[in-house]
């Protein structure tokens, strides 16, 4: 399927400038992260990092995402209709904090 530049530009215009700016900023952060990884992680540690990322994806997709969906469904359906968006946001914030905190507690905290 051949896509013309005019079609691509029309699609980008529909996305909006704020989303394009956020996407560009995300790409910059990915590039900086990749550069930092290559510059500061010895090649002997790349396999361990890859395994850690793979395990994180597996745990997220196999445990945390279903747990978040089930708990969100259980809690949100018991909340009043007007409070459901707020309950969902609070649940997402709590889950995010748990994802950040549990590895720190499990490994003994930050190391310098």
C-alpha positions, 0 to 999 in steps of 0.5 A: 500500500503506497502512502503519499506525503499528503496523506501523512501530513493530513494524518499528522495534522489530525494528531495535533501539535501537542501530541507531536511535540510529546512524541518528539520529546519521547524519542529524544528521551529514548535516544538519550537513554540508549546513549547512556546505556551504551556509554555506561553499561559494560557489554558484559552486563547487557545480557543481564539487563536484557533478561531483567527487561524481559522478566519485567515485561513478563511480570507486567503482562502476566501478573500486574496488568491482569491484577490492575484490570481485576481490581479496577473493575471490582473497585470501580463498579462499587464506586458511585458513577461520578467518582469512577474516573477519580477512583481509576486515577487513584488506582493507577497512581497507587499501582505506579507507586507500587511498581516503583517501591517494591523493587527498591524494598526488595533490593535493599534500597538505592545504592550509590 
